[in-house]
Amino acid sequence: MQVEQLACSIGAELTGVSLSDAAHDDALFAEIRKALLKHRVLFLRNQDIPRADHVAFARKFGDLEDHPVVGSDPENPGLLQIYRSAESPPERYENSWHSDTTWREVPQFGAVLRCVECPTVGGDTMWANMVLAYERLPQSVKEQIADLRARHSIECTFGAAMPTDKRHALKERFPDPEHPVVRTHADTGEKILYVNGFTTHFTNFHTASRVRVGQDHSPGSGDLLRYLISQAQIPEYQVRWRWKPNSIAIWDNSSTQHYAVMDYPACNRKMERAGIIGTRPF
Ligand code: SIN
């Protein structure tokens, strides 16, 4: 297996390897897992593999889960069908920087995404390195956010366009969890900036030490959250991947965010994602 870095801060392409083989080869899988922890997102071309092997490979990282809003392949539970067609409604929810499923108490460890069909140009996906985003914050901001916690919401994101009763039912199934703003990576111990498009507000900002008689010490909590969320947009932290049918991306969902670029006209874009259950953020 060859590993070639695609950008300076995140992302590498693997060649000379088939994920069908890796699904049944512990030593090869261990090599890929090690590369994933180093590069955070791995890319492969020409993986014309059966769906069962896609799922079997992803399951070597951990159990898979379905999604309450996006449907799965009935024959391969845990394999989401992220399908867009010329008839898809114009509101398209993946178009913001995010880390998958932080609206769960236990967000996903990672994902394996395969392209089934895509536009000839456009519809790329971008990833950002949120360890680097944390490292490059000014020291004063690192001190300010060290103990902060924030709420994440499926209701305000996937639920936003639903009728009120459906939105409330969704929130009842998935009450907004609270996560640390600076998360520690379960495998590497790295610190990660952990707010994204699912984050609604800090839950412990307005303490006596931060607020004077009705006035925030600068910056206010909304400004601070917007500033932190905007860090994923910095190009030096990113890699961008152009899809072709049978291309695959494998990402570490705790230390990255991603953004599916919605620049293509109405057409078919069919992606299948196996989402791997992670551990509770600490
Ligand atoms: C996602 O996992 O957010 C979807 C990414 C994509 O469709 O490129």
Residues whose N, C-alpha, C, O or C-beta is under 5 A from the ligand:
A	BS01	SIN	E94 T125 A260 M271
